[in-house]
Amino acid sequence: MPDNAVSKTQRLVIPPLGFGAFKIGRNQGVKYPTAYDLPSEDETARLLNGVLDLGCTLIDTAPAYGLSEERIGRHLSARRSEFLLSTKVGETFMDGQSTFDFTANGVRASLERSRERLQTSVLDYVFIHSPGNDREILTETDVVGVLQDYRQQGVIRSIGLSGKTSDGAQLAMAWADALMIEFHPQDTSQRAVIAEAAERGINVFVKKGLGSGRIPPSEAIPFVLGEPGVTSLIVGGLNLAHFRENWKIARSARPGVANAGL
């Protein structure tokens, strides 16, 4: 892909609602209340292109999302300049189970594999995918240094932590461009973290804002986007009509898209 196609993403703004691409690649070991089948390639193509056609300029994936990265690369590489691409390092899901590797060699291999699968030379956002031991990962492994090196080289534009603890988020603020934090009406434990990140100019992406499907979008989306300091809410799904409705709710909650891009 031509480098200028990727560079155009720098002019994009972060939308109030991003698309979480978990369900297009993985349906094992999940916490959603209802089981689901993985979509076909044609269904995946229609969904991903439909999301972009709505104007959603942020797509979030990870090696832990099974087939997700390669499906995004397969179906959206021709439209790479139209969206900001977020992925992760540290966790990989294969053969029905997750494995974790935060070593320097493991992180480098993961990044190169993601670039190949996603068919892109540059990754807009890369988050450390923590299973919960945030402090140990950030202080006792090489993952932060590797991400900083890739950012300096221009292979990654922004780096951050997708963690589970306020302690981890506090540590990450020393070097992070963005944080991915769980926040919804039933869990506001990281509200102070969100506020501090905003003060420092760090973007905050909210994950699991619908409580893994337990909270109605009409309640959850305005709540999350009404929180000062939240940059964007990541919401997934397999039904384009449902995402379109969520998009409308988000745009009503944030009628002006003014979040800074990269």
C-alpha positions as CSV (number, residue, x, y, z in Angstrom):
1,M,0.0,0.0,0.0
2,P,1.4,3.5,-0.9
3,D,2.7,5.4,2.1
4,N,0.6,8.4,1.2
5,A,-2.6,6.3,1.6
6,V,-1.6,5.7,5.3
7,S,-0.4,9.3,5.9
8,K,-3.9,10.6,5.1
9,T,-5.2,9.1,8.3
10,Q,-3.2,11.7,10.2
11,R,-5.9,14.2,9.1
12,L,-8.8,12.2,10.5
13,V,-10.4,13.1,13.8
14,I,-11.4,10.6,16.4
15,P,-15.1,9.9,16.3
16,P,-17.2,9.7,19.4
17,L,-18.0,6.0,18.7
18,G,-15.4,3.6,17.4
19,F,-16.0,0.1,16.0
20,G,-14.7,-2.8,18.1
21,A,-13.9,-5.7,15.8
22,F,-13.9,-8.5,18.4
23,K,-16.9,-10.4,17.1
24,I,-15.8,-10.7,13.5
25,G,-12.9,-12.8,14.6
26,R,-13.7,-14.7,17.8
27,N,-16.6,-16.4,19.6
28,Q,-14.8,-18.6,22.1
29,G,-14.0,-17.7,25.7
30,V,-16.2,-14.7,25.6
31,K,-18.2,-12.9,28.3
32,Y,-21.2,-11.8,26.2
33,P,-24.6,-13.0,27.5
34,T,-25.6,-14.5,24.1
35,A,-23.7,-16.9,22.0
36,Y,-23.1,-16.0,18.3
37,D,-21.6,-17.4,15.1
38,L,-18.7,-15.8,13.3
39,P,-19.8,-14.0,10.2
40,S,-18.9,-15.2,6.7
41,E,-16.4,-13.3,4.6
42,D,-19.2,-11.6,2.7
43,E,-21.0,-10.7,5.9
44,T,-17.7,-9.3,7.3
45,A,-17.0,-7.3,4.3
46,R,-20.5,-5.7,4.3
47,L,-20.3,-4.9,8.0
48,L,-16.8,-3.3,7.9
49,N,-17.5,-1.3,4.8
50,G,-20.9,-0.3,6.2
51,V,-19.2,1.0,9.4
52,L,-16.8,3.2,7.3
53,D,-19.7,4.4,5.1
54,L,-21.4,5.7,8.2
55,G,-18.3,7.9,8.8
56,C,-16.9,5.9,11.7
57,T,-13.2,6.6,11.4
58,L,-11.9,4.4,14.2
59,I,-11.6,0.6,14.1
60,D,-10.2,-1.3,17.1
61,T,-8.8,-4.9,16.9
62,A,-6.2,-7.1,18.5
63,P,-4.3,-10.4,18.0
64,A,-6.5,-11.7,20.8
65,Y,-9.5,-11.2,18.6
66,G,-8.9,-14.4,16.5
67,L,-9.4,-13.7,12.8
68,S,-10.2,-10.0,13.3
69,E,-6.9,-8.5,12.1
70,E,-6.6,-10.5,8.9
71,R,-10.3,-9.9,8.1
72,I,-9.8,-6.1,8.5
73,G,-6.7,-6.2,6.3
74,R,-8.5,-8.4,3.7
75,H,-11.6,-6.2,3.4
76,L,-10.5,-2.7,4.3
77,S,-6.9,-2.3,3.0
78,A,-8.1,-0.5,-0.1
79,R,-9.7,2.1,2.2
80,R,-6.9,2.4,4.7
81,S,-6.7,6.2,4.4
82,E,-10.3,6.5,5.7
83,F,-9.9,5.3,9.2
84,L,-7.7,5.2,12.3
85,L,-6.5,1.7,13.1
86,S,-6.0,0.5,16.7
87,T,-4.5,-2.8,17.7
88,K,-2.7,-4.4,20.7
89,V,0.2,-6.4,21.8
90,G,0.8,-9.0,24.6
91,E,-2.2,-11.4,24.1
92,T,-2.7,-13.8,21.3
93,F,-5.7,-16.1,20.9
94,M,-5.2,-19.4,19.0
95,D,-6.7,-22.8,19.1
96,G,-9.3,-21.8,21.6
97,Q,-7.0,-20.2,24.2
98,S,-5.1,-17.1,25.0
99,T,-1.3,-16.9,25.5
100,F,0.6,-13.9,26.8
101,D,4.0,-12.6,25.8
102,F,5.4,-9.2,26.8
103,T,9.1,-10.0,26.0
104,A,10.9,-7.7,23.5
105,N,11.1,-10.4,20.9
106,G,7.5,-11.4,21.5
107,V,6.2,-7.8,21.1
108,R,8.2,-7.2,18.0
109,A,7.0,-10.4,16.4
110,S,3.4,-9.4,17.3
111,L,3.7,-6.0,15.8
112,E,5.2,-7.3,12.5
113,R,2.5,-10.0,12.4
114,S,-0.2,-7.4,12.9
115,R,1.1,-5.1,10.2
116,E,1.2,-8.0,7.8
117,R,-2.3,-9.2,8.7
118,L,-3.8,-5.7,8.6
119,Q,-1.9,-4.9,5.4
120,T,-0.6,-1.6,6.6
121,S,2.9,-0.1,7.0
122,V,1.8,2.1,10.0
123,L,-0.3,1.4,13.0
124,D,-2.2,4.4,14.4
125,Y,-2.7,3.1,17.9
126,V,-1.1,0.2,19.7
127,F,-2.2,-0.7,23.2
128,I,-0.6,-3.1,25.7
129,H,-3.3,-5.8,26.2
130,S,-3.1,-6.5,29.9
131,P,-4.9,-9.5,31.5
132,G,-4.9,-7.6,34.8
133,N,-1.4,-7.6,36.3
134,D,-0.8,-4.1,34.9
135,R,2.0,-3.0,37.3
136,E,4.1,-6.2,36.7
137,I,3.8,-5.9,32.9
138,L,4.7,-2.2,32.9
139,T,7.6,-2.5,35.3
140,E,9.1,-6.0,34.8
141,T,8.9,-6.5,31.0
142,D,10.3,-4.8,27.9
143,V,7.0,-4.0,26.3
144,V,6.9,-0.3,26.9
145,G,10.5,0.2,25.6
146,V,9.7,-1.7,22.4
147,L,6.5,0.4,21.8
148,Q,8.5,3.6,22.4
149,D,11.1,2.5,19.9
150,Y,8.5,1.7,17.2
151,R,6.8,5.1,17.9
152,Q,10.1,6.9,17.5
153,Q,10.6,5.0,14.2
154,G,7.2,6.2,13.0
155,V,5.9,2.6,12.6
156,I,3.4,3.4,15.4
157,R,1.9,6.8,15.9
158,S,0.4,6.5,19.4
159,I,1.0,4.0,22.2
160,G,-0.9,3.2,25.3
161,L,-2.3,0.7,27.8
162,S,-5.5,-1.3,27.7
163,G,-5.4,-2.3,31.3
164,K,-7.7,-3.2,34.2
165,T,-6.4,-1.2,37.2
166,S,-6.2,2.4,38.2
167,D,-2.6,1.7,39.3
168,G,-1.6,0.6,35.9
169,A,-3.2,3.6,34.2
170,Q,-1.4,5.9,36.6
171,L,1.9,4.3,35.7
172,A,1.1,4.4,32.0
173,M,0.5,8.2,32.0
174,A,4.2,8.8,32.2
175,W,4.6,7.7,28.5
176,A,1.2,7.0,27.0
177,D,-0.6,8.9,24.3
178,A,-3.8,7.1,25.0
179,L,-5.5,4.8,27.5
180,M,-8.2,2.2,27.1
181,I,-10.3,2.0,30.2
182,E,-13.5,0.2,31.2
183,F,-16.2,2.6,32.2
184,H,-20.0,2.4,32.3
185,P,-23.0,3.2,34.5
186,Q,-22.3,0.1,36.6
187,D,-18.5,0.7,37.0
188,T,-17.2,4.3,37.5
189,S,-14.2,3.2,39.5
190,Q,-11.8,4.9,37.0
191,R,-13.5,8.2,36.8
192,A,-10.5,10.0,38.5
193,V,-8.1,8.3,36.0
194,I,-10.2,9.6,33.1
195,A,-10.1,13.1,34.5
196,E,-6.3,13.1,35.1
197,A,-5.6,11.7,31.6
198,A,-7.7,14.5,30.1
199,E,-5.7,17.1,32.1
200,R,-2.5,15.6,30.7
201,G,-3.8,15.6,27.1
202,I,-4.0,11.8,26.9
203,N,-6.8,10.3,24.8
204,V,-9.2,8.0,26.7
205,F,-10.9,5.2,24.8
206,V,-13.6,3.5,26.8
207,K,-14.0,-0.3,26.4
208,K,-17.0,-2.4,27.6
209,G,-19.1,0.7,27.8
210,L,-22.2,-1.3,27.4
211,G,-21.2,-3.7,30.2
212,S,-20.5,-6.5,27.6
213,G,-24.1,-6.2,26.3
214,R,-25.8,-5.9,29.7
215,I,-26.7,-2.2,29.5
216,P,-29.0,-0.7,26.9
217,P,-27.1,1.5,24.4
218,S,-29.7,4.3,25.0
219,E,-28.5,4.4,28.6
220,A,-24.8,3.6,28.3
221,I,-23.7,5.6,25.3
222,P,-24.9,9.1,26.6
223,F,-23.5,8.2,30.0
224,V,-20.1,7.4,28.8
225,L,-19.8,10.2,26.2
226,G,-21.2,12.6,28.8
227,E,-18.2,12.0,31.0
228,P,-15.6,14.8,30.6
229,G,-12.3,13.4,29.5
230,V,-13.7,10.5,27.4
231,T,-12.4,10.7,23.9
232,S,-14.3,7.8,22.3
233,L,-16.4,4.8,23.2
234,I,-15.5,1.5,21.4
235,V,-18.6,-0.6,20.6
236,G,-18.7,-3.8,18.6
237,G,-21.4,-6.1,17.2
238,L,-22.3,-8.0,14.1
239,N,-25.5,-6.1,13.1
240,L,-24.9,-3.0,11.0
241,A,-28.4,-1.7,11.7
242,H,-27.7,-1.9,15.5
243,F,-24.4,-0.1,15.0
244,R,-26.1,2.6,12.9
245,E,-28.5,3.2,15.8
246,N,-25.6,3.3,18.3
247,W,-23.9,5.8,15.9
248,K,-27.0,8.0,15.9
249,I,-27.1,8.0,19.7
250,A,-23.4,8.9,19.9
251,R,-23.7,11.7,17.5
252,S,-26.7,13.1,19.5
253,A,-24.6,12.9,22.6
254,R,-21.7,14.6,20.9
255,P,-23.2,16.6,18.0
256,G,-19.8,18.1,17.1
257,V,-16.9,15.8,16.4
258,A,-14.0,17.8,17.8
259,N,-11.6,15.3,19.3
260,A,-8.1,15.8,18.2
261,G,-6.6,13.3,15.7
262,L,-3.1,12.0,15.7
